[in-house]
């Protein structure tokens, strides 16, 4: 029976968690050090597993048959995710040694963190629906307890309640999907389901099963309109926020990537991902710009990034979506763990001088320049390494629209020449970086993931809609200084800062306002 060293990593963490649980109080003897060593050991095992897969091919360990199949799978995709999770877990636990020092329940925190991290490692290496469901339920239970670490805070209780409703609602959707897929193909093994669906086609039950998989992924990524809980978890310790935003929130994307060959067979499911993901990305980014609290802005940034992840999955850019998970996880872990220093740095800045306001002409020139540079780089990469899919070109154009906003600042009438040069170079560098990273991700993970489908009329319409929507929003954002002082803008900013009050609906459903008043 094949076996990967990375399969042992959760066991090492659970053993350390049991020891920490027996020493739950303040400054427990050796617990922080054991927790760090255990997480480092888990990282070492995950790296060994990745090396084994790279040199010897995929490995699988499995028990039971049918829908009860429990399997762990080590492929280049799952092993890469295991290394990512183990690395972030080690960093977070190492950070926690200092951050939680002296807390009344310090030992209990380390136990919960280790156990939750072990469940995430099982999740990303799941080879069957039963293992996927069991591990994600454990992740939800562990994270809820971490969110309640300061259980005397009403805001923490409210956030934990909303998280549990959304997360375990997603788990219920996965259970329904597993039953439907098992009824269609007689197995719960992910690889066998994908293979049989590709050869036998989709049954009506399987089509509904895919719909529930997409629903579960949307719930887990805090997509619109159930995004509110993600922006309220700041009552938990910072290491919890880092683990959540850098790792656990990617669970929806991981589910879609593990079942990419199945989800891609349903054009309706892919279209739903594009529309919901694209709208969530725009909505989260717009609200993020209005936030005054640094960590809350980071939370809304995560909402936007998860929407963009769903958009990439909906377009069939699976390798690029996996790269997005890796890059976003590393960035967001650093952002949360260094948030205190960032706040101090911003507070020490002197008040800025006059702002160079771009004119409409400058904004038009900036977008034209950014698109021309993008087209030149696209043609160059196509000549060097082959043509890119329309989906990949569309995502690249969306990214370039974001850079065009910066270029507009450089082309403003009062902008210094040095700023103009730097923004032009930034546009060029963004285009080169996008194609280089996209080609690298495709070379590493592409062989183990399905290629992007050839776009039909529906796919073309969605690509054009996505590019046009992001382009219009970026254009309006670039012109914001021209209309920022209009009286109606102040009201719009207030509504945006509150996310158009959509989160209040979920608060009302769970009695959140009443629970927040409990002393």
BELRA-V849579 format. One record per residue. NEAR is the number of other C-alpha atoms within 8 Angstrom. D_CENTER is the distance of its C-alpha to the mean C-alpha in whole Angstrom. Layout:
near=NEAR d_center=D_CENTER
near=NEAR d_center=D_CENTER
This chain:
near=4 d_center=34
near=6 d_center=31
near=8 d_center=29
near=11 d_center=26
near=10 d_center=26
near=15 d_center=22
near=12 d_center=23
near=10 d_center=25
near=15 d_center=23
near=13 d_center=22
near=9 d_center=25
near=11 d_center=26
near=16 d_center=23
near=11 d_center=25
near=8 d_center=28
near=13 d_center=28
near=15 d_center=26
near=9 d_center=29
near=10 d_center=31
near=15 d_center=29
near=12 d_center=30
near=6 d_center=33
near=11 d_center=33
near=12 d_center=31
near=11 d_center=33
near=11 d_center=33
near=10 d_center=33
near=12 d_center=34
near=5 d_center=36
near=6 d_center=34
near=13 d_center=30
near=10 d_center=28
near=8 d_center=30
near=9 d_center=29
near=15 d_center=26
near=11 d_center=25
near=8 d_center=27
near=11 d_center=25
near=14 d_center=22
near=11 d_center=23
near=10 d_center=25
near=15 d_center=22
near=13 d_center=21
near=8 d_center=24
near=12 d_center=24
near=16 d_center=21
near=11 d_center=22
near=10 d_center=25
near=13 d_center=23
near=15 d_center=22
near=8 d_center=25
near=10 d_center=27
near=14 d_center=25
near=8 d_center=25
near=6 d_center=29
near=6 d_center=30
near=8 d_center=27
near=9 d_center=25
near=11 d_center=26
near=13 d_center=26
near=10 d_center=28
near=8 d_center=28
near=7 d_center=30
near=7 d_center=32
near=9 d_center=32
near=10 d_center=31
near=13 d_center=28
near=8 d_center=29
near=16 d_center=28
near=14 d_center=26
near=13 d_center=24
near=14 d_center=22
near=12 d_center=22
near=16 d_center=21
near=11 d_center=20
near=12 d_center=19
near=9 d_center=16
near=11 d_center=16
near=16 d_center=18
near=9 d_center=15
near=11 d_center=12
near=13 d_center=15
near=12 d_center=16
near=9 d_center=13
near=12 d_center=12
near=15 d_center=16
near=10 d_center=16
near=14 d_center=14
near=11 d_center=16
near=12 d_center=19
near=8 d_center=18
near=13 d_center=17
near=14 d_center=20
near=9 d_center=22
near=10 d_center=21
near=10 d_center=22
near=10 d_center=26
near=7 d_center=27
near=6 d_center=25
near=8 d_center=26
near=10 d_center=29
near=7 d_center=32
near=9 d_center=30
near=6 d_center=32
near=9 d_center=30
near=15 d_center=28
near=16 d_center=29
near=12 d_center=27
near=11 d_center=24
near=15 d_center=24
near=14 d_center=25
near=14 d_center=22
near=13 d_center=19
near=14 d_center=21
near=12 d_center=21
near=12 d_center=17
near=14 d_center=16
near=13 d_center=19
near=13 d_center=17
near=13 d_center=14
near=13 d_center=16
near=14 d_center=18
near=11 d_center=15
near=10 d_center=13
near=14 d_center=17
near=12 d_center=18
near=14 d_center=21
near=14 d_center=22
near=14 d_center=21
near=12 d_center=23
near=15 d_center=21
near=12 d_center=18
near=11 d_center=19
near=8 d_center=21
near=12 d_center=18
near=12 d_center=15
near=10 d_center=18
near=10 d_center=19
near=12 d_center=16
near=11 d_center=16
near=8 d_center=20
near=12 d_center=19
near=10 d_center=16
near=11 d_center=19
near=9 d_center=21
near=12 d_center=19
near=16 d_center=19
near=11 d_center=22
near=9 d_center=24
near=9 d_center=25
near=8 d_center=27
near=7 d_center=29
near=8 d_center=27
near=12 d_center=27
near=9 d_center=24
near=17 d_center=22
near=14 d_center=24
near=12 d_center=23
near=13 d_center=19
near=13 d_center=19
near=9 d_center=21
near=12 d_center=19
near=11 d_center=16
near=11 d_center=18
near=8 d_center=19
near=11 d_center=16
near=11 d_center=15
near=10 d_center=18
near=11 d_center=19
near=13 d_center=16
near=12 d_center=18
near=8 d_center=21
near=12 d_center=19
near=12 d_center=19
near=9 d_center=22
near=10 d_center=24
near=14 d_center=22
near=13 d_center=23
near=10 d_center=27
near=12 d_center=27
near=15 d_center=26
near=12 d_center=28
near=9 d_center=31
near=9 d_center=30
near=9 d_center=30
near=9 d_center=32
near=13 d_center=29
near=17 d_center=26
near=14 d_center=25
near=11 d_center=22
near=8 d_center=24
near=9 d_center=27
near=13 d_center=25
near=11 d_center=24
near=8 d_center=27
near=10 d_center=29
near=11 d_center=27
near=11 d_center=28
near=6 d_center=31
near=6 d_center=32
near=7 d_center=30
near=10 d_center=28
near=7 d_center=31
near=6 d_center=30
near=11 d_center=29
near=11 d_center=26
near=10 d_center=25
near=10 d_center=25
near=14 d_center=23
near=13 d_center=20
near=10 d_center=20
near=12 d_center=19
near=13 d_center=17
near=12 d_center=15
near=10 d_center=16
near=14 d_center=14
near=14 d_center=11
near=11 d_center=11
near=14 d_center=12
near=14 d_center=9
near=14 d_center=7
near=15 d_center=9
near=15 d_center=10
near=8 d_center=14
near=8 d_center=16
near=11 d_center=15
near=11 d_center=13
near=11 d_center=15
near=13 d_center=15
near=11 d_center=12
near=10 d_center=14
near=11 d_center=17
near=12 d_center=16
near=11 d_center=17
near=10 d_center=21
near=13 d_center=19
near=9 d_center=20
near=9 d_center=18
near=12 d_center=17
near=11 d_center=15
near=12 d_center=13
near=15 d_center=12
near=13 d_center=11
near=9 d_center=10
near=14 d_center=7
near=15 d_center=7
near=12 d_center=7
near=9 d_center=8
near=12 d_center=5
near=13 d_center=4
near=11 d_center=7
near=13 d_center=8
near=14 d_center=7
near=10 d_center=9
near=10 d_center=12
near=13 d_center=12
near=11 d_center=12
near=7 d_center=15
near=10 d_center=17
near=11 d_center=16
near=10 d_center=20
near=12 d_center=21
near=12 d_center=18
near=11 d_center=20
near=8 d_center=23
near=10 d_center=23
near=7 d_center=23
near=6 d_center=22
near=13 d_center=19
near=14 d_center=18
near=12 d_center=19
near=10 d_center=18
near=14 d_center=14
near=16 d_center=15
near=10 d_center=17
near=13 d_center=15
near=16 d_center=12
near=14 d_center=14
near=10 d_center=15
near=15 d_center=12
near=14 d_center=11
near=11 d_center=15
near=9 d_center=16
near=13 d_center=13
near=12 d_center=14
near=9 d_center=18
near=13 d_center=17
near=13 d_center=16
near=7 d_center=19
near=9 d_center=21
near=10 d_center=20
near=6 d_center=23
near=6 d_center=21
near=9 d_center=19
near=9 d_center=16
near=13 d_center=16
near=12 d_center=15
near=12 d_center=12
near=11 d_center=11
near=13 d_center=12
near=11 d_center=10
near=10 d_center=7
near=17 d_center=8
near=14 d_center=9
near=10 d_center=6
near=16 d_center=5
near=16 d_center=8
near=12 d_center=9
near=13 d_center=6
near=15 d_center=9
near=14 d_center=12
near=14 d_center=11
near=16 d_center=12
near=13 d_center=14
near=12 d_center=16
near=13 d_center=16
near=13 d_center=15
near=15 d_center=13
near=12 d_center=14
near=11 d_center=13
near=12 d_center=9
near=11 d_center=10
near=9 d_center=11
near=9 d_center=8
near=11 d_center=6
near=10 d_center=9
near=8 d_center=9
near=10 d_center=7
near=12 d_center=7
near=10 d_center=11
near=9 d_center=11
near=12 d_center=10
near=14 d_center=12
near=9 d_center=14
near=9 d_center=14
near=13 d_center=14
near=12 d_center=17
near=8 d_center=19
near=10 d_center=19
near=7 d_center=22
near=7 d_center=24
near=8 d_center=22
near=9 d_center=24
near=8 d_center=27
near=8 d_center=27
near=7 d_center=26
near=6 d_center=29
near=6 d_center=31
near=6 d_center=31
near=4 d_center=34
near=4 d_center=34
near=5 d_center=33
near=4 d_center=36
near=4 d_center=37
near=5 d_center=34
near=9 d_center=34
near=10 d_center=34
near=16 d_center=33
near=10 d_center=35
near=7 d_center=35
near=7 d_center=36
near=12 d_center=34
near=15 d_center=31
near=8 d_center=32
near=10 d_center=33
near=13 d_center=30
near=13 d_center=28
near=8 d_center=31
near=9 d_center=31
near=16 d_center=27
near=11 d_center=27
near=8 d_center=30
near=11 d_center=29
near=13 d_center=26
near=8 d_center=28
near=8 d_center=31
near=11 d_center=28
near=11 d_center=27
near=8 d_center=30
near=8 d_center=31
near=11 d_center=28
near=10 d_center=29
near=8 d_center=32
near=6 d_center=31
near=6 d_center=29
near=7 d_center=29
near=7 d_center=28
near=7 d_center=24
near=8 d_center=23
near=7 d_center=23
near=11 d_center=20
near=9 d_center=19
near=10 d_center=21
near=12 d_center=20
near=10 d_center=17
near=11 d_center=19
near=11 d_center=21
near=12 d_center=18
near=8 d_center=17
near=14 d_center=21
near=15 d_center=21
near=9 d_center=19
near=12 d_center=21
near=14 d_center=24
near=15 d_center=24
near=10 d_center=25
near=16 d_center=27
near=15 d_center=29
near=15 d_center=29
near=15 d_center=31
near=13 d_center=33
near=12 d_center=34
near=9 d_center=38
near=6 d_center=38
near=11 d_center=36
near=7 d_center=37
near=7 d_center=37
near=6 d_center=35
near=10 d_center=32
near=13 d_center=33
near=9 d_center=33
near=9 d_center=30
near=12 d_center=28
near=11 d_center=29
near=8 d_center=28
near=10 d_center=25
near=15 d_center=25
near=12 d_center=26
near=8 d_center=24
near=10 d_center=21
near=14 d_center=22
near=9 d_center=24
near=8 d_center=20
near=9 d_center=18
near=11 d_center=21
near=8 d_center=21
near=8 d_center=18
near=10 d_center=17
near=8 d_center=21
near=8 d_center=20
near=13 d_center=17
near=11 d_center=19
near=8 d_center=22
near=7 d_center=20
near=11 d_center=18
near=12 d_center=19
near=8 d_center=22
near=7 d_center=20
near=11 d_center=19
near=10 d_center=20
near=8 d_center=21
near=10 d_center=20
near=6 d_center=23
near=5 d_center=26
near=8 d_center=25
near=6 d_center=28
near=6 d_center=29
near=8 d_center=26
near=10 d_center=23
near=9 d_center=25
near=8 d_center=25
near=11 d_center=22
near=11 d_center=21
near=9 d_center=24
near=8 d_center=23
near=12 d_center=19
near=12 d_center=21
near=8 d_center=24
near=8 d_center=21
near=11 d_center=19
near=10 d_center=22
near=8 d_center=24
near=9 d_center=22
near=12 d_center=22
near=11 d_center=26
near=8 d_center=26
near=8 d_center=24
near=13 d_center=26
near=12 d_center=29
near=8 d_center=28
near=9 d_center=31
near=9 d_center=33
near=8 d_center=33
near=8 d_center=31
near=8 d_center=35
near=7 d_center=35
near=6 d_center=36
near=6 d_center=34
near=10 d_center=31
near=10 d_center=31
near=8 d_center=31
near=8 d_center=28
near=9 d_center=26
near=8 d_center=27
near=10 d_center=25
near=11 d_center=22
near=11 d_center=22
near=8 d_center=22
near=9 d_center=20
near=7 d_center=23
near=8 d_center=23
near=9 d_center=21
near=12 d_center=20
near=7 d_center=24
near=8 d_center=24
near=11 d_center=22
near=12 d_center=24
near=9 d_center=27
near=7 d_center=26
near=8 d_center=26
near=8 d_center=29
near=10 d_center=26
near=8 d_center=29
near=7 d_center=31
near=10 d_center=30
near=10 d_center=29
near=7 d_center=32
near=6 d_center=33
near=4 d_center=35
